[in-house]
Structures are given as structure tokens and as C-alpha cells.
Amino acid sequence: MAGKEPLVYIDGEYHPKGSAKISVYDHGLLYGDGVFEGIRAYNGIVFHLRDHIERLFEGLRVTRINVSLSKEEMANVVVDALRKNNMMDAYIRLIVTRGRGNLGLDPRSSPKPSTIIMCEPVAPAHGKEAREKGVTAIISSYRRDMVDGTTHELKSLNYIQSVLGKFQAIDAGADEVVMLDHRGMVSEFHGSNLFLVKHGILNTPTSAAGILHGITRARVLKLSEELGYEVHERDITPYELLNADEVFLTGTMAEIVPVVRIQGVPIADGKPGPVTKEIIRAFQRITQDPKEGTVIREAVAVQARARSH
Ligand SMILES: Cc1ncc(COP(=O)(O)O)c(C=O)c1O
């Protein structure tokens, strides 16, 4: 791909990155009215593509965006975008907006949603050094919303709260920011989920704390059990967080990263712990496993067979 611009899929057509455009009247831009997914392909395997498509369609249901593609077709266009870009390792951004309407908020003025797919070479949110040494975090003063239609369970195009939280981290010289929920319980990081380890047991906040149902989080929950750990989804107080033995974050972009200092307090001895390291190693292994996703080559072959029938 060196020197060549990635191709962006917009509603059935491909455009070079520099000239890929949608209308300024798109309600995705005007109102954050849309949903999206961040997806990874590892070595020709699109990691848990089906789960991403499921989550996207759940968001589409709640926001009542009536996309014309089926789940199957949506998965196929993601694979097709990777194939067109000749990318085996990539970060993929799949976006569905309400589409072009008028300046009013009324969603009925936008009858046709827009589907956009960008594929980029992977640029992890935190690099190799962060994975080895860990990152720092502060606790945001902004609170995740109550669990209603605007909760972070919905991966909508409105990330302003996370952006404001990130500014607080930047201002404090920290890498990450922990968001609390409306009760003051720990929710998640601004763009990733949170786990803590205490006495060898893993803990992570529940949906009730306004988290995004992270695909990485779900896989890490299962993986921890496979590795023989006890795992609890439960309410976590900030006090418990600061007294954890280990803390780590999970997300498609960041994968798994140890968090070694929060609000100026070192987590245990301020170094990545053994459980986190074990889970990072095991996670790296599963990203290379064809059973953990959609194999691009196989999916392309299936599509070609279907077309020839
Ligand atoms: C707010 C938020 N929480 C958690 C996550 C992690 O989710 P996933 O593992 O599906 O990437 C993300 C990822 O984009 C996010 O934006």
C-alpha cells in the first residue's frame, strides 16, 4: 500500500481517501446522528466481525436508522473494502449516518442513510512501550450518562464527552481518563473498557455503569475464564480502583494496555502485573486464530461462488 491512498467505501462506491466526501447536510455531521464500529483485521482475519455487525445493527435499531443492507451484506462490504485496499492488517471504521437531510433535527428529512467504510494501516492508540510499561490515567469530572437512550451502550457518532475527558487527561499530563457513571461508580475509559485485578480475581463494571459493550471486553471476559480466573461483572468504586493489584484497559484500537498510575496513585507497585501480562500474551495469540473472526480470503471466495450461481 506504500504511497497509495486508501480507498473509502461510500454507499456502494470507492473513492480515494483525499476525495472521499459526504454532504455537509448529513445528519451524522449536523447532529451526531449515526452509529459506528471500530474493527481490526489481523493477518487476514477480521477479528470478531460478526459481533461488530451485531452491535452496529443493535445501534441502528435503537436509532431507527433503516439501512438497506442486511447484516450479511454489511459484513461482506467490510471484507470487500479490505480486499479492494489489499489490506490484511488494518483498522477499519464502519459508519452509518442518518444521511442527508435539511437543517432541522427531524430525522424524517433524511430518508437514505449513508454507509461509509475506511480502512487504514494500524496505528495503535498506545504503542509497544505502553503495553510493556503501562500508561497513566486521571479520573474525569465528566460523568457517563444514565442508562437511557443516550448511554454509552450506544456507539453513536457523539463522542464529545469522551473528547472533553481526553482534554482533562492531556491537561494533567496523563495518557488516559477514567469516566465515572452518574452515581460515581467506575464506568470505563474515554474510549476503552476497564478491568481491575484484586487477589487474583478479575472485575469489570456492568452495563448499568453506562459502558460500551466492548467486543474486546467480552472476549477478555471469556479468555480470563478459559485461563482459569474468576471474573466478576460488578459495581466498582473509585476507591477500589486505586487499591487494585492491577488495572488494564481493553479496546479494538488499544487492545490490552496496563494502567499503572491513576489520579497520582500508583497501582500496587506501579508496574504492569502478572495477570495483565498473561492476558496480553493470550490475547495476542487469539488475534491470529482464524476461528476468532472472518478470514478475508475465505469470505471473498464465498462471495465469488454466490455471485456465480
Ligand atoms: C467508549 C468506549 N468504550 C469501550 C470501547 C471498547 O470497545 P471495543 O472493544 O468493542 O473496541 C470503545 C471502543 O471504541 C469505546 O469507544
The ligand as an SDF file (V2000), in Angstrom:
LIG
                    3D

 16 16  0  0  0  0  0  0  0  0999 V2000
  -16.3420    4.4500   24.8930 C   0  0  0  0  0  0  0  0  0  0  0  0
  -15.7340    3.1470   24.5040 C   0  0  0  0  0  0  0  0  0  0  0  0
  -15.6790    2.1500   25.3980 N   0  0  0  0  0  0  0  0  0  0  0  0
  -15.1360    0.9530   25.0980 C   0  0  0  0  0  0  0  0  0  0  0  0
  -14.6140    0.6920   23.8500 C   0  0  0  0  0  0  0  0  0  0  0  0
  -14.0150   -0.6640   23.5340 C   0  0  0  0  0  0  0  0  0  0  0  0
  -14.8630   -1.3880   22.7020 O   0  0  0  0  0  0  0  0  0  0  0  0
  -14.3020   -2.4790   21.6710 P   0  0  0  0  0  0  0  0  0  0  0  0
  -13.5460   -3.4780   22.4690 O   0  0  0  0  0  0  0  0  0  0  0  0
  -15.5130   -3.0520   21.0370 O   0  0  0  0  0  0  0  0  0  0  0  0
  -13.4300   -1.7380   20.7260 O   0  0  0  0  0  0  0  0  0  0  0  0
  -14.6660    1.6920   22.8780 C   0  0  0  0  0  0  0  0  0  0  0  0
  -14.1320    1.4260   21.5440 C   0  0  0  0  0  0  0  0  0  0  0  0
  -14.2890    2.1150   20.6170 O   0  0  0  0  0  0  0  0  0  0  0  0
  -15.2390    2.9480   23.2010 C   0  0  0  0  0  0  0  0  0  0  0  0
  -15.2970    3.9380   22.3020 O   0  0  0  0  0  0  0  0  0  0  0  0
  1  2  1  0
  2  3  1  0
  2 15  2  0
  3  4  2  0
  4  5  1  0
  5  6  1  0
  5 12  2  0
  6  7  1  0
  7  8  1  0
  8  9  2  0
  8 10  1  0
  8 11  1  0
 12 13  1  0
 12 15  1  0
 13 14  2  0
 15 16  1  0
M  END
$$$$
